[in-house]
């Protein structure tokens, strides 16, 4: 339904040749395609919106949806590029959104850009930068009463606190972000925040609580018909199963394979690499070193940038282990 409505909006804007409506119609279409998992199409639509956008003519009307349209597009392009596996380009787009938002002196646009950039650093597993950006977004959102932004930023801030050793405070912050989003009916992003909570519980060894968070996240995904973070939720579920008992190899493998399938269907190379690493590590423990090496080689070999990120560094190390004639200690 979302795709159909977006297509109708785009066709109507093209028919009447209204420049402003056309700019927004491409954004709506891009957003719909993103949630449907058509990342290349989503990227193209947002790029077309930016190409048609004229700041002098359109900026006065570009705040009608909350944030500036350019800030929105650059922020979303960054997330799309990360999923597609263009990790350095994603960072460039995200910081362009941040630069624009600061130049505009528009608080809501700045809050959105700070959160989007914090999300990107979270995906890159960079706790310090996530902390810095999320903390700034919390302060700005609190000052101006941006409730939804505050919920997002608080959860990200909490995750960063956990990975930096402040588990108790961090988990409470994530829970607060979840509760705030729940009170305003913002259910669409709850699976993402529940993944943050599950990762936090995993950091402190609370596997039962972490699994419960993931079960709830996957329930919401199934209820709402999919989510951009679905592949990672399945992968994390598999990791929790392995952490619980040693006899969960089959169930964990099913989760990892499902995560890989979902990520590949979205052409989400970054999430596919994570799923491939989890599955390869499991196969390595089971003595299936060659199968693990072949699968991970295919996934890792696609990347052309972002080799300083934690995921790619860990994938490289694992490949070296799997390629060695002798098992590593």
Secondary structure as GFF3:
##gff-version 3
##sequence-region A 1 329
A	DSSP	alpha_helix	2	16	.	.	.	ID=ss1
A	DSSP	alpha_helix	19	36	.	.	.	ID=ss2
A	DSSP	alpha_helix	39	52	.	.	.	ID=ss3
A	DSSP	alpha_helix	55	58	.	.	.	ID=ss4
A	DSSP	three_ten_helix	59	61	.	.	.	ID=ss5
A	DSSP	alpha_helix	69	84	.	.	.	ID=ss6
A	DSSP	alpha_helix	87	104	.	.	.	ID=ss7
A	DSSP	alpha_helix	107	123	.	.	.	ID=ss8
A	DSSP	alpha_helix	127	144	.	.	.	ID=ss9
A	DSSP	alpha_helix	147	163	.	.	.	ID=ss10
A	DSSP	alpha_helix	167	183	.	.	.	ID=ss11
A	DSSP	alpha_helix	190	203	.	.	.	ID=ss12
A	DSSP	alpha_helix	207	224	.	.	.	ID=ss13
A	DSSP	alpha_helix	230	244	.	.	.	ID=ss14
A	DSSP	alpha_helix	249	265	.	.	.	ID=ss15
A	DSSP	alpha_helix	269	285	.	.	.	ID=ss16
A	DSSP	alpha_helix	289	301	.	.	.	ID=ss17
A	DSSP	alpha_helix	310	323	.	.	.	ID=ss18
###
